[in-house]
Amino acid sequence: MLKRTTAHQHELEYVSIETLVPPNHLLRKIDRVIDFGFIYDKVEHLYSQDNGRPPIDPVLLFKMLLIGYLYGVRSERRLEDEIRYNMAYRWFLGIGLSGSVPDHSTISRNRNERFAGTGIYQEIFDEIVLQAMEHKLIDGKTLYTDSTHLKANANKNKFERNVVSASVKSYTKELDAAVEEARKAKGKKPLKEKEDQAPTEREIKSSTTDPDSGFMHRDGKPKGFFYLDHRTVDGNHALITDVHVTPGNVHDSVPYLDRLDRQRDRFGFEIKAVGVDAGYMSAAICKGLSDRKIYGAMPYRRPMGKKGMMKKREFLYDEHYDCYLCPEGQVLTYTTTNREGRHEYKSDPAICGRCPLLDRCTKSRTHQKVIHRHVWEHHCEEVEEHRFEERGKKIYERRKETVERSFADAKELHGHRYARLRGLEKVQEQCLMAACAQNIKKMALRLGGEGNSPVFWWKWCLKSLQRALRETIAEEITCWGKILTGELQAVA
């Protein structure tokens, strides 16, 4: 039977905001798990103690920002409206049903004036990491690092070409010392000191809209002005432990070792292993990991040579005699070590000229094959061997479940595809707050509510047991397959 509803909008009701928020709401779990009181101590020195108007509660301001990142609200104007109408948001911020919501301009003014250049966002992020460590959710033993791009708020067609000096690598002095030591061991004269010469320069595209961004041009990636979010997550529960933003034209490997050291110094991590992609495979990083006694798990990196030409791996290196042996049996002997830290091994042009593989070996007019080997190449070979070890395989296999999933979650749910603001400092703020939102969300789901229930832990234990059984059965099948294959070959 058709029944018409009666409007009750104008009726007065006695209701508490506490009853309007479901008991299992995410914000309730966050409120139970995360202590935001530390923010008062972090920002106290930024407020006047004896004059001025009463300010908006700083904890309320940062909670407003976190709500925006938790629920993917990109606009601060829209965030103000969402808080005004959403009872759960009001409850989390401590605002009653009739309480006024801070204006969106308050967030902007505080960002641009009070908090600019203070590093407060980094301090808040670090404090959340420390709270996660107290709850035993982060151990800092296995870390996974990668980067993702955020499209800058800039038109890719509005730029100017600028000539800039090439940056000096942090390991330059160490590399120079290694080169001199290698030349001395081979009886070579020391290289002449570089005379006063103009630094290496290169031309780059600089955005006229957001000069801090960098023009990114990579295979398989979009072209334009971007920022890169270099993120590190812990292998235990994939909580984020470090966030660092650079322009889009900075290589992933440039800030890597410094960020590892920063985490060790700030949080006291005893890093045992790291998992990264092939973009981090460089002699400097492999040596840095070796010096820090960190086990590196990296995938195979395809060589960048021309198609159809012989690869460097087809030449056998003899460590005892320090030479290379080509597939046709010719010895490539050591000749010198250049300033870039590469040993040069050259063949005999007279022999190469009669070689049937000459067309696939070298395009040199003199018919001489030259192979370069970095002074730290043995560190790369050590990391390369980890790829075939069971430990290295397990570490790298978990990379897609940790840092890659963290980025996917950030892009899909927390507005991490685009830079909301302009300027490196403000994009750093965005990435730090998005990482904070992801961390507190994961901590709340782990610790607040369902994570503490016996049913949850029984499910977790059951899944862990099923995973262990699958791995054991797979290993047994592989082992029996090798035994049976060996027996069949022996019989044959």
ZATOR-472118 format. One line per field, with one value per residue (C-alpha): residue number from 1; residue in one letter; x, y, z. Coordinates in Angstrom, 1 decimal, padded with zeros to 4 digits. Last residue first. Example, Ala and Ser with C-alpha at 12.3 -4.5 7.8 and 13.67 -1.06 7.14 Angstrom:
i <- c(2/1)
aa <- c(S/A)
xx <- c(013.7/012.3)
yy <- c(-001.1/-004.5)
zz <- c(007.1/007.8)
//
This chain:
i <- c(492/491/490/489/488/487/486/485/484/483/482/481/480/479/478/477/476/475/474/473/472/471/470/469/468/467/466/465/464/463/462/461/460/459/458/457/456/455/454/453/452/451/450/449/448/447/446/445/444/443/442/441/440/439/438/437/436/435/434/433/432/431/430/429/428/427/426/425/424/423/422/421/420/419/418/417/416/415/414/413/412/411/410/409/408/407/406/405/404/403/402/401/400/399/398/397/396/395/394/393/392/391/390/389/388/387/386/385/384/383/382/381/380/379/378/377/376/375/374/373/372/371/370/369/368/367/366/365/364/363/362/361/360/359/358/357/356/355/354/353/352/351/350/349/348/347/346/345/344/343/342/341/340/339/338/337/336/335/334/333/332/331/330/329/328/327/326/325/324/323/322/321/320/319/318/317/316/315/314/313/312/311/310/309/308/307/306/305/304/303/302/301/300/299/298/297/296/295/294/293/292/291/290/289/288/287/286/285/284/283/282/281/280/279/278/277/276/275/274/273/272/271/270/269/268/267/266/265/264/263/262/261/260/259/258/257/256/255/254/253/252/251/250/249/248/247/246/245/244/243/242/241/240/239/238/237/236/235/234/233/232/231/230/229/228/227/226/225/224/223/222/221/220/219/218/217/216/215/214/213/212/211/210/209/208/207/206/205/204/203/202/201/200/199/198/197/196/195/194/193/192/191/190/189/188/187/186/185/184/183/182/181/180/179/178/177/176/175/174/173/172/171/170/169/168/167/166/165/164/163/162/161/160/159/158/157/156/155/154/153/152/151/150/149/148/147/146/145/144/143/142/141/140/139/138/137/136/135/134/133/132/131/130/129/128/127/126/125/124/123/122/121/120/119/118/117/116/115/114/113/112/111/110/109/108/107/106/105/104/103/102/101/100/99/98/97/96/95/94/93/92/91/90/89/88/87/86/85/84/83/82/81/80/79/78/77/76/75/74/73/72/71/70/69/68/67/66/65/64/63/62/61/60/59/58/57/56/55/54/53/52/51/50/49/48/47/46/45/44/43/42/41/40/39/38/37/36/35/34/33/32/31/30/29/28/27/26/25/24/23/22/21/20/19/18/17/16/15/14/13/12/11/10/9/8/7/6/5/4/3/2/1)
aa <- c(A/V/A/Q/L/E/G/T/L/I/K/G/W/C/T/I/E/E/A/I/T/E/R/L/A/R/Q/L/S/K/L/C/W/K/W/W/F/V/P/S/N/G/E/G/G/L/R/L/A/M/K/K/I/N/Q/A/C/A/A/M/L/C/Q/E/Q/V/K/E/L/G/R/L/R/A/Y/R/H/G/H/L/E/K/A/D/A/F/S/R/E/V/T/E/K/R/R/E/Y/I/K/K/G/R/E/E/F/R/H/E/E/V/E/E/C/H/H/E/W/V/H/R/H/I/V/K/Q/H/T/R/S/K/T/C/R/D/L/L/P/C/R/G/C/I/A/P/D/S/K/Y/E/H/R/G/E/R/N/T/T/T/Y/T/L/V/Q/G/E/P/C/L/Y/C/D/Y/H/E/D/Y/L/F/E/R/K/K/M/M/G/K/K/G/M/P/R/R/Y/P/M/A/G/Y/I/K/R/D/S/L/G/K/C/I/A/A/S/M/Y/G/A/D/V/G/V/A/K/I/E/F/G/F/R/D/R/Q/R/D/L/R/D/L/Y/P/V/S/D/H/V/N/G/P/T/V/H/V/D/T/I/L/A/H/N/G/D/V/T/R/H/D/L/Y/F/F/G/K/P/K/G/D/R/H/M/F/G/S/D/P/D/T/T/S/S/K/I/E/R/E/T/P/A/Q/D/E/K/E/K/L/P/K/K/G/K/A/K/R/A/E/E/V/A/A/D/L/E/K/T/Y/S/K/V/S/A/S/V/V/N/R/E/F/K/N/K/N/A/N/A/K/L/H/T/S/D/T/Y/L/T/K/G/D/I/L/K/H/E/M/A/Q/L/V/I/E/D/F/I/E/Q/Y/I/G/T/G/A/F/R/E/N/R/N/R/S/I/T/S/H/D/P/V/S/G/S/L/G/I/G/L/F/W/R/Y/A/M/N/Y/R/I/E/D/E/L/R/R/E/S/R/V/G/Y/L/Y/G/I/L/L/M/K/F/L/L/V/P/D/I/P/P/R/G/N/D/Q/S/Y/L/H/E/V/K/D/Y/I/F/G/F/D/I/V/R/D/I/K/R/L/L/H/N/P/P/V/L/T/E/I/S/V/Y/E/L/E/H/Q/H/A/T/T/R/K/L/M)
xx <- c(069.5/069.3/071.3/069.1/066.0/067.5/068.5/065.0/063.5/065.7/065.1/061.3/061.4/063.0/060.7/057.6/059.0/059.7/056.1/054.7/056.6/055.6/051.9/052.1/053.7/051.0/048.2/049.7/050.0/046.3/045.2/047.2/045.6/042.1/042.7/044.0/040.9/038.6/040.4/039.6/042.4/042.7/038.9/038.8/041.8/045.2/045.6/042.9/044.0/047.6/046.8/044.7/047.4/050.0/048.0/047.1/050.7/051.9/049.3/050.5/054.1/053.4/051.3/053.9/056.7/054.5/054.4/058.1/058.8/056.6/053.0/050.0/047.7/050.4/048.5/048.2/048.4/044.8/044.4/042.3/043.6/047.0/047.9/046.7/048.7/051.7/051.5/050.8/054.1/056.0/054.7/053.1/055.1/058.3/057.5/059.0/062.2/062.8/061.8/064.1/067.0/066.7/066.5/069.6/069.7/069.2/071.7/074.4/073.7/074.3/077.8/078.4/077.6/080.1/082.7/082.1/083.4/086.4/084.0/084.7/084.8/085.3/087.0/087.0/089.4/088.5/090.1/086.9/085.0/081.6/082.3/081.3/078.4/080.2/083.5/082.1/084.1/087.3/090.0/090.1/089.8/093.3/095.0/093.0/094.3/091.7/091.3/090.3/089.6/089.0/086.3/086.3/085.0/088.5/089.9/091.7/094.2/095.2/094.0/094.1/091.4/092.4/091.2/089.4/086.6/083.9/086.1/088.3/088.6/091.6/092.6/094.8/093.3/089.9/089.3/086.3/084.4/082.9/079.3/078.2/079.2/076.6/077.2/075.4/072.1/070.2/072.5/073.6/071.5/071.9/068.8/068.9/068.1/066.2/067.6/067.9/070.5/071.8/073.0/076.5/076.7/079.8/078.2/075.0/077.1/079.1/076.0/074.6/077.8/078.1/074.6/071.5/068.9/066.8/066.5/063.9/064.5/064.5/066.6/068.2/069.6/068.7/069.3/066.9/067.7/064.7/066.4/069.9/069.0/066.3/068.5/071.2/068.7/067.6/071.3/071.7/068.7/068.9/070.5/069.1/065.7/067.1/066.1/064.2/060.8/061.8/062.5/060.3/061.4/059.2/060.5/059.1/055.8/054.1/054.3/053.4/056.9/058.8/059.0/058.2/060.4/059.1/060.7/057.9/058.9/057.6/056.4/056.5/055.7/056.1/054.2/056.2/056.9/060.4/061.3/061.1/060.3/060.5/061.2/059.1/060.6/059.9/056.1/054.4/057.4/058.4/062.1/063.3/066.9/070.2/073.4/076.6/079.8/081.8/084.1/087.7/090.2/092.7/091.8/094.6/096.7/096.0/098.4/100.9/100.1/101.8/098.6/098.2/098.8/096.1/093.6/094.5/094.1/090.7/089.5/090.5/088.6/085.6/085.6/085.9/083.0/080.6/078.2/077.7/078.3/075.3/075.6/075.6/072.4/071.5/067.9/065.2/061.9/058.5/054.8/053.9/053.9/051.3/051.9/050.3/052.8/051.9/053.0/055.5/056.3/059.4/060.6/062.1/061.6/063.1/063.9/065.1/063.3/061.1/057.8/054.4/055.8/053.2/056.1/057.4/054.1/054.2/057.7/056.4/053.6/056.2/058.3/055.3/054.5/058.2/058.2/055.1/056.5/059.6/059.5/059.8/056.2/054.2/053.0/052.8/051.9/050.5/048.8/047.1/046.0/044.5/042.7/041.4/039.3/037.2/037.2/033.9/031.4/029.9/026.1/026.4/029.6/033.2/035.7/037.5/036.7/033.1/032.7/034.2/031.8/028.9/029.5/027.8/030.2/033.2/032.3/031.8/035.2/036.8/035.2/036.9/040.1/039.9/041.5/039.2/040.7/039.1/042.2/044.0/041.2/040.6/044.3/044.2/041.3/043.2/046.1/043.9/042.2/045.6/046.6/043.6/042.5/044.3/043.2/043.8/047.2/049.4/051.4/052.5/052.8/052.6/055.3/057.2/054.2/054.1/055.9/054.7/051.1/051.4/052.4/048.8/047.8/047.8/046.8/045.1/041.7/041.1/042.1/039.6/036.9/037.9/037.5/034.0/033.3/031.2/029.0/028.9/025.5/025.3/028.3/026.7/024.1/020.4/017.4/015.2/013.3/011.1/011.5/012.9/010.2/008.5/005.8/006.2/003.4/002.2/001.3/000.0)
yy <- c(-042.3/-043.8/-040.9/-038.4/-040.0/-040.0/-036.3/-035.4/-037.4/-035.6/-032.2/-032.7/-034.0/-030.8/-028.6/-030.4/-030.1/-026.4/-025.8/-027.8/-025.8/-022.5/-023.4/-024.7/-021.4/-019.3/-021.5/-021.1/-017.3/-017.1/-019.2/-017.0/-013.8/-015.3/-016.4/-012.9/-011.2/-013.5/-012.8/-009.1/-006.5/-005.7/-005.4/-002.4/-000.1/-001.8/-003.0/-000.9/002.2/001.7/001.3/004.5/006.3/005.4/006.2/009.6/010.4/009.4/011.8/014.5/014.0/014.0/017.2/019.0/018.0/019.4/022.6/022.8/022.0/024.7/024.8/023.2/020.2/018.1/015.5/011.7/011.4/012.2/009.8/006.9/005.7/007.4/006.7/003.1/002.4/004.0/001.8/-001.2/-000.6/000.0/-003.1/-006.0/-005.4/-005.4/-008.8/-010.7/-008.7/-010.0/-013.5/-013.7/-012.2/-014.7/-017.7/-016.6/-016.0/-012.2/-012.0/-012.7/-009.4/-007.6/-009.2/-008.4/-004.7/-004.6/-006.1/-003.3/-000.7/000.3/000.3/-002.0/-000.7/-002.9/-001.7/-003.7/-002.5/-002.8/000.6/001.9/000.8/-000.8/-003.5/-007.1/-008.1/-007.1/-008.5/-012.0/-013.7/-012.3/-011.3/-007.6/-008.5/-010.1/-007.1/-004.8/-006.4/-006.0/-003.3/-003.2/000.2/000.5/002.9/005.5/008.4/009.9/007.1/003.9/002.5/-000.3/-003.6/-006.5/-007.9/-011.6/-013.3/-016.6/-016.2/-015.6/-012.7/-013.1/-010.1/-009.3/-008.8/-011.9/-013.3/-011.6/-013.2/-011.6/-013.5/-011.6/-012.6/-010.5/-007.3/-007.9/-008.7/-006.4/-007.2/-004.3/-001.6/-001.5/-000.4/-003.6/-005.1/-004.8/-008.0/-007.4/-005.9/-007.3/-005.5/-006.9/-004.0/-004.0/-000.2/-000.3/-002.9/-000.8/002.2/000.1/-001.1/002.5/003.9/001.1/001.5/-000.7/001.7/001.8/-002.0/-001.9/-001.8/-004.2/-003.4/-005.6/-005.5/-002.0/-001.4/001.5/004.1/006.3/009.6/008.4/005.2/006.9/009.7/007.3/005.5/008.9/009.8/006.5/007.1/010.8/010.3/006.7/007.8/010.2/013.8/015.2/015.1/017.6/016.0/015.0/012.8/010.6/008.1/005.4/004.4/001.4/-001.7/-004.0/-005.6/-004.6/-001.0/001.6/004.1/006.7/009.0/011.2/012.7/016.0/016.5/018.8/017.0/013.7/010.7/007.6/004.4/005.6/008.6/012.4/014.3/018.1/019.2/021.2/024.0/026.6/026.2/028.4/029.4/025.7/025.1/022.9/021.9/022.6/021.2/022.5/020.8/023.3/025.7/024.9/025.8/023.0/019.4/017.7/015.5/011.8/009.8/007.8/004.2/001.3/-000.9/-000.5/003.2/003.5/001.7/003.9/007.0/005.9/004.9/008.3/010.1/007.9/008.9/012.6/012.3/010.4/013.2/013.8/017.3/018.7/019.7/023.5/024.9/026.3/027.4/026.7/028.4/026.7/026.9/023.9/021.5/023.6/023.6/022.2/019.4/015.9/013.6/010.9/007.8/006.6/003.4/002.1/-001.1/-001.5/-004.6/-004.2/-001.1/-002.8/-001.0/-002.2/-002.8/-000.4/001.8/001.8/003.0/005.9/006.7/006.7/009.1/011.4/011.4/012.5/015.3/016.5/016.4/018.5/021.0/021.6/025.3/026.8/027.9/027.0/030.5/032.4/030.3/027.2/029.2/031.5/028.6/026.6/029.7/030.4/027.2/028.8/027.0/025.1/026.7/024.6/023.9/020.1/020.1/020.3/017.9/017.4/013.6/014.3/016.9/014.6/011.8/014.2/015.3/018.5/021.2/018.9/018.4/022.1/023.0/020.2/021.6/024.9/023.1/021.3/017.9/015.8/012.3/010.8/010.3/013.3/015.8/014.2/014.6/018.3/018.9/017.0/019.3/022.3/020.8/020.0/023.7/025.0/028.2/031.1/033.3/036.9/038.5/038.8/036.9/033.5/034.3/031.1/029.4/028.2/026.1/024.2/020.9/020.9/021.2/018.6/016.0/015.8/013.9/010.5/007.9/004.6/005.4/008.5/006.5/003.8/006.4/008.0/004.6/004.1/000.9/002.6/004.4/008.2/009.7/008.6/010.7/013.7/013.7/014.1/016.0/016.6/019.7/019.1/021.3/018.6/016.1/015.8/013.1/010.2/009.2/005.6/003.4/000.0)
zz <- c(-019.8/-016.4/-014.9/-016.7/-015.3/-011.8/-012.1/-013.3/-010.4/-007.9/-009.3/-009.4/-005.9/-004.7/-006.7/-005.3/-001.8/-002.2/-003.5/-000.6/001.9/000.3/000.3/003.9/005.0/003.3/004.8/008.3/007.8/006.6/009.7/012.1/010.6/010.8/014.4/015.1/013.7/015.5/018.8/018.5/018.7/015.0/014.8/017.1/017.0/016.6/013.0/011.4/013.4/012.5/008.8/008.9/010.9/008.4/005.3/006.7/007.7/004.2/002.7/005.1/004.1/000.4/000.6/002.8/000.3/-002.4/-000.4/000.0/-003.7/-005.0/-006.3/-004.6/-005.1/-006.8/-008.8/-008.7/-004.9/-004.1/-001.1/-002.4/-005.7/-005.8/-002.2/-002.3/-005.4/-003.9/-000.8/-002.9/-004.8/-001.5/000.3/-001.6/-004.8/-002.8/-001.2/-004.1/-003.7/-000.2/-001.0/-004.0/-002.1/000.7/-001.7/-003.5/-007.3/-007.1/-004.3/-006.8/-008.5/-005.2/-005.0/-008.7/-008.1/-005.3/-007.5/-010.0/-007.6/-009.8/-012.7/-015.6/-019.2/-022.2/-025.4/-028.7/-031.4/-035.1/-035.8/-037.3/-034.1/-034.7/-032.2/-031.4/-033.6/-036.9/-035.6/-034.8/-037.6/-036.2/-038.7/-037.8/-034.2/-034.2/-035.7/-033.5/-030.3/-027.6/-024.9/-021.3/-019.7/-015.9/-015.0/-012.2/-014.2/-014.1/-016.3/-015.3/-017.8/-020.2/-018.8/-021.3/-023.5/-024.1/-027.3/-027.0/-029.6/-026.9/-025.5/-022.4/-020.1/-017.9/-014.3/-014.2/-011.0/-011.6/-015.0/-016.6/-019.2/-022.1/-023.0/-020.0/-021.9/-024.5/-028.1/-030.6/-032.2/-030.5/-029.3/-025.7/-022.7/-020.7/-019.0/-015.2/-013.4/-010.1/-006.9/-003.3/-001.3/002.1/004.2/005.7/005.6/003.4/001.2/000.8/-000.2/-002.6/-004.3/-004.4/-006.0/-008.5/-009.7/-009.6/-008.2/-011.4/-011.2/-008.4/-004.7/-001.7/001.4/004.0/007.6/008.6/012.3/012.6/015.2/014.3/013.3/012.6/010.8/008.9/007.8/006.7/004.4/003.1/002.3/000.5/-001.8/-002.7/-006.2/-007.0/-008.2/-010.8/-010.6/-013.5/-011.7/-009.1/-005.7/-002.7/000.2/002.4/004.9/007.2/005.5/007.1/005.0/007.9/008.6/005.4/006.4/003.7/001.9/-000.4/-003.0/-004.2/-007.6/-008.9/-012.4/-015.4/-018.7/-020.5/-019.3/-018.4/-020.5/-021.4/-019.4/-020.0/-016.9/-016.8/-013.2/-010.8/-008.7/-011.5/-011.2/-013.7/-015.9/-016.0/-016.6/-019.5/-019.1/-020.8/-019.4/-017.9/-016.7/-014.5/-016.2/-015.7/-013.1/-013.6/-012.8/-011.0/-013.2/-012.9/-010.8/-012.8/-013.5/-011.7/-011.6/-007.8/-008.2/-010.8/-008.6/-005.5/-007.6/-008.9/-005.4/-004.0/-006.9/-006.1/-002.5/-003.4/-005.9/-003.6/-003.1/-006.8/-008.0/-009.8/-013.4/-013.8/-015.3/-018.8/-019.0/-021.6/-020.9/-020.2/-020.9/-022.9/-020.0/-018.2/-014.5/-011.3/-011.2/-012.0/-009.2/-010.0/-008.0/-006.3/-004.8/-001.5/000.5/004.0/005.9/009.5/010.5/013.2/012.6/013.9/017.4/019.0/020.1/016.6/015.3/017.7/016.4/012.9/013.9/015.5/012.3/010.2/012.7/012.7/008.8/008.7/011.2/009.1/010.0/006.5/006.3/009.4/010.5/007.2/004.2/005.9/008.7/006.2/003.9/006.8/008.1/004.6/004.8/007.6/010.9/011.5/013.9/016.7/016.6/016.3/018.5/017.3/018.8/015.6/015.4/016.3/013.7/011.0/012.1/011.9/008.3/007.3/008.3/007.9/004.3/003.7/005.1/003.1/-000.1/000.5/001.3/-002.1/-002.6/-000.4/-000.8/002.3/004.5/002.9/003.7/007.2/007.8/007.0/009.4/012.1/011.4/012.1/015.1/016.7/016.0/018.0/016.2/017.8/020.7/019.6/020.2/023.3/025.9/024.6/020.9/018.8/016.7/019.8/020.8/017.5/018.3/022.0/020.9/018.2/020.8/021.8/018.7/020.4/017.8/018.7/020.2/018.0/014.9/015.7/016.2/012.9/011.1/012.3/014.3/017.0/014.4/014.8/015.5/019.1/020.1/018.4/021.1/020.3/021.7/018.8/017.5/014.5/011.5/009.2/010.0/006.6/006.5/004.1/001.8/001.9/-001.0/000.0)
//
